Amino acid sequence: MTALLERETAPAEAPRPGRGGLAGPLVKIALLGLVAGLAVWAAFPLIAERAWIGLAVLLAATAGLFYLYTGRRRVPAKYLVPGTLFLIVFQLFPVAYTAATAFTNFSDGHRGDKREAVVAIQTASVTRVPGSTEYALTVATTGDPATGPLTFLVTDPATKVVSAGTGEGLKALPAGDVTVTATGRVTAAAGYTLLNGGQASARSQEITDLAVPTAGGAIRSQGLSRAYEGKAGRAYEAGCDCVRDTTTGRTWTADEKVGAFVAADGERLAQGWRVGVGLSNFTRLVTDSAIAGPFARTLIWNLFFALASTGGTFVLGLGCALALHSPRVRGRGLYRTLLVLPYAMPSFAMLLVWRDMFNTDFGLINNLFGLDVDWFGGAASARIAVILVQLWLGYPYMFLVATGALQAIPPELSEASRIDGASPWQSLKRVTLPLLLVALTPLLISSFAFNFNNFNAIYLTTDGAPFPADNPANGATDLLITYTYRLAFGGSGAQYGFAAAVSIFIFVIVAVISTVSFRRTRRQEEVYS
């Protein structure tokens, strides 16, 4: 009887892991289904672009994930593979792509391949000639009417066939998918959004610029309801691998080294194609007199800015932390809260506020101190201004980490040094500061790397100004990162390949400084461990 009662009152056996319940298998099925859906979604663009290597990588990765997660073994790999994939996609791939771009002439006018360059040259030279075919035109998009890619819906006057024209060419539409008036104007088309008069007028410049390449030239708009097929003034001839002007006979021969069509006198056509240029982007940094001098000055200022910002915020933050570390200070919680306020504010908003505070006419700095300084008009004053802003924004972070490090130092060490007769300064110099540096040096290195590439600090305050009259692309307060941004996206034309080379140069500088600093940090740890 006792044994029976014990069996009846004994707690139920806990279910073993992996047995019972459908939640785990359902989640696995859902995630694998999501992976399969994403693979199918990504495969179609790769097939359309004939990117067979990318497609093979996609299929191999998908098959590997299914093989891994449908089996019961390889448990460690199930945790390591997702992190590795994210590392490859979000870290290694951007770095590898940037490095590959640095060895090309990728820039405005050199974005696509040679075929696209030929099409662009021919369509840009199209002019209307007597007897040009005219079409009824309807402007449409395949997306949002305000931002979607434009499409010309044109009706051939002879065959009455409706075609959709883009920068890639003409594509005939099935008769059942379009509705056409007696005059040939399209009033409805499956898969397209027709623009009304107001929407088309808002994009009139884009409509005027669009040229649909054809066998004999290109189709261009004439107003918003008519189009014509013009004749190309420049034609590509495969025999000589050149572009010839049909009016003057002037020729531009393809030069594969620079990715452009070049005439005998050295003139290049603006439209070229993307090719590898080896180390020319890197050598340009030291051989081009228009770039080497400003680049060297920017590098020196960049190093000074990073050191001053990091060192200044550390000294100021450490000073505040030491002042509030003493238990004799009353209201330490309130003071610490007030000191951290700049760190709690959005930095981009504060940078804009500081920019207005340094304004010459109505800025708070000049009005408060009775000054008449054009802070952003001179190189020295502008540099002082951006460093002061960085001190205000950065010292709360150093204050927080220094406060935490100070609280981690045993008070017995300071007490022992005081008993040995050390003054407060000697105790700070020989005991507290070395122990702080062991803990904070990695943070100082990361802060230096951040300030070395602190894009917002310059772009939102001075935008690199002031600029010399002979070089509007490189300002006195520009860092290498803002200079690179202006090269890549500036109004004078994007130079992605050269900007990528500068980015690699920045990476090498930060990596070398960080490596040296970490080695010294390990030596300090060995001494004070």
Secondary structure by P-SEA (a helix, b strand, c coil): caaaaaaaaccccccccccccaaaaaaaaaaaaaaaaaaaaaaaaaaaacaaaaaaaaaaaaaaaaaaaacccaaaaaaaaaaaaaaaaccaaaaaaaaaaaaccccccccccaaaaaaaaaaaaccccccccccbbbbbbcccccccbbbbbcccccccbbbbbcccbbbbcccccccccccccccccccbbbbcaaaaaaaaaaaaabbbbcccbbbbbccccbbbbbbbcbbbbccccccccccccbbbbbbccccbbbccccccccbbbbbbbcaaaaaaaccccccaaaaaaaaaaaaaaaaaaaaaaaaaaaaaaaaaccccccaaaaaaaaaaccccccaaaaaaaaaaaacccccaaaaaacccccccccaaaaaaaaaaaaaaacaaaaaaaaaaaaaaccaaaaaaaaaacccaaaaaacccaaaaaaacaaaaaaaaaaaaaccccccccccccccccccccccccccaaaaaaaaacccccccaaaaaaaaaaaaaaaaaaaaaaaaaaaaaaaaac
